[in-house]
Amino acid sequence: MQALPSAPAPAPQRQMLVGTTLAVVAIVMLTGSMLAVWALQRREAIDLSGTWLPDGVTIPEVPTNVMLIAFAGICVFGQWAVWSAKHGDRPHTVLALGCTALVALLVINAQAFVYYRMEVAIADGTYAVMFYALTGMFMLLMIIGVVFTTVAAFRYIGGRSGDQEILVSHAIYWYAMSVVFSAIWFLVYVTK
Amino acid sequence: MTTIESSPDAVATATSDRDADASSMLDAVAAVFTSTDHKVTGRLYLAGGLLGLVATVVINVLMSVERIDGVDTVLGLQILPQLVDAQRVGLIFATLLPLAMAGCVAVVPMQLGARSIAFPRLASSGFWMWFGGAILTAVALVDNGGTLGGDADAVGLFIAGIGLMAVGLTASAVSVATTVFTTRAPGMTMRRVPPFSWSALVFALGLVLVMPVLLGTLAYVFLDHRNGRTGFGGNEGIFTWVGWIITQPVSFLFAIPAVGVLAETVPVVFGKRAAVRGVLFAGFGLIGVAALGGVTQQNVQNLPWAGSDVNVADLGTKIGDLVPFLLFNALPILGILLVMLAVLQTARPDGGFRFNFSPAVLFAFFGFGMILVGMLGNLLHAADDLALQGTVFEEATAVYVVYGAVLAAMGAVIHWAPKLWGATFDTAKVTPLALLGLTGTILAAFALYIAGFLDQPAGIAYADDDLAIWNLISLVGHGLMAITVIGFLGLLALSMRGDRTVGDDPWDAQTIEWTTTSPAPRDNFVDVPVVHSAEPLLDLKPASASDDRSDA
């Protein structure tokens, strides 16, 4: 039998991009399913007792709206990092990544403030359990995002400035998180 | 290249240096535990899956012994509720999923001509998360946990253990799917991807879609269980909310790689190119529709038909019921039938007949048949008029699917053993095990089909003494399966310790993993081959031999 012709070892094509996209699909499925169960339980509670939000609980709308606006900023900063890197603008790339991390931390802080203001104990019933499960998962995803931003920034600062794929993947992650929070914002904080 | 992983060359160098210094057993074990070689990770999944299989078969035997007498307990066990949980979790999470993942992680990169799996540390950490979750789940069940457990902490541990397994399997699935999309050999278009790798892709994408849904639901159930148990039904609610993951139709999704083993081995045995590849790939995709049952958290899609087929009253409602029923239950069957059609088309004698026997194809064929019977059983189970819901019929469909997948997994191990540890199985000794496994599966599951039609309730207890015979037959079946598993493990050990002088292409195969040495080196290929067709090795066979193979 003859041998097959050999070729140079092929470089994986857009591995980070594909991997991030699959992770984003998983995140969307995760939060989508949690929101679906939320909607189901909410409807059943309203059918049963006419109310879903526990008595005495008020959702602070200012920080939740600020979080939504902040996500618009995160998307802009994430894309700014990509654009700057493609144009070889190292200072602006680093600045954009720094802004992304800063605003993401702001969102985490705002969510903690929402917890503080709502004063809902986790053992207060179905609403409280689901609220903390859903927003807790969201906080976990935010922390993962901040770590992603930090890794991308250090790799770029460390000299791998030609590696723009991770910045594109990083931007995709934050786009997905924006969609996720928009859904949470509408279902949990607006429709209540 | 953009990746946060070390380059394969750097990892290989580090590993080689470490191996050179490793003089103690501890170092060797540590090297395995920390390896990023996908073949090592795949073998770890295989070992974990086989361990889970042994435990699950033992549990099945214990349950069957208990069922011999429907009223009194035979073994005097106090953990019967945990036994029922352990069986279902064991079938799906400890057996079916790790065995399927083992094949995907170990074989797919080699089939694609990749030097490494994508995100090797992710795949490896996925295994360890799965393994840790399996241990936690087992500990919880022993400690009065599970869906009917009496110890709240152990029940919480049970939920957390399943969640950890889900995260780990998702991580490995992302790695497998990314590998198929990004690390194919030059010239290997998606259409030229080997059938097993294609089935692995559908399986991995399905896991990425399904497991997060399980995880989100588990988060709710866990917190609810720890805080008041008001919204999700307490212990019983656990099965209500997450039971869909350990039943049909979602288990069909997990069995797709088992179907892929048959599609991979039949063209090798008949020495022909796989026919109608488009139909074959579409078949895998249609079986993957079973993921819909997962994302909708669909446990059973009922088909109320109210009496008879001549009752056409309220036809609109009936059509409305029929559409989701067919979507969840009939499309996966259509998919496996398409795969069968493609396989038969490949095996069709055109001007002659050549059959280069391999025990792998026998295991794969029997496994495929058992999965198909399980799917058909699930179709019946969903029909309200047959009143099979709440009976042992559902358990029988799960046993058919999982034992079928186990047989196919054994075939996969036999087929790819040369590439994984450089040895083959003794054909004369391993072939009877296929027949034994087939017999065991049929006896274990078909007897419960009949018991289901005779209204034996799910679980262990039943009142009608006439049902005892079917449970006795089922016990014999599980016993035969246990013998099959023990025999296979023995032959596996002999194979791994035996003569490792097998050739690079012992099966006269067609895909490019057979161009590299047996066993495959750490980076799989010294030189990555260029691919010009879906069966690159068949292109290189001497023309006369090729003609013989296709025309004989």
Interface residues (C-beta under 8 A of the other chain):
Chain A: M1 Q2 A3 L4 P5 S6 A7 P8 A9 P10 A11 P12 Q13 R14 Q15 M16 L17 V18 G19 L22 A23 V25 A26 I27 M29 L30 T31 S33 M34 V37 Q41 I122 A123 G125 T126 A128 V129 M130 Y132 A133 G136 M137 V151 R155 D163 Q164 E165 I166 S169
Chain B: M1 T2 T3 I4 G113 A114 R115 A118 F119 L122 T170 V174 S175 A177 T178 F181 T182 T183 R184 A185 P186 L205 V208 L209 V210 M211 P212 V213 L215 G216 T217 A219 Y220 F222 L223 D224 N227 G228 T230 G231 F232 V295 Q297 D505 I512 T515 D527 V528 P529 V530 V531 P536 L537 L540 K541 P542
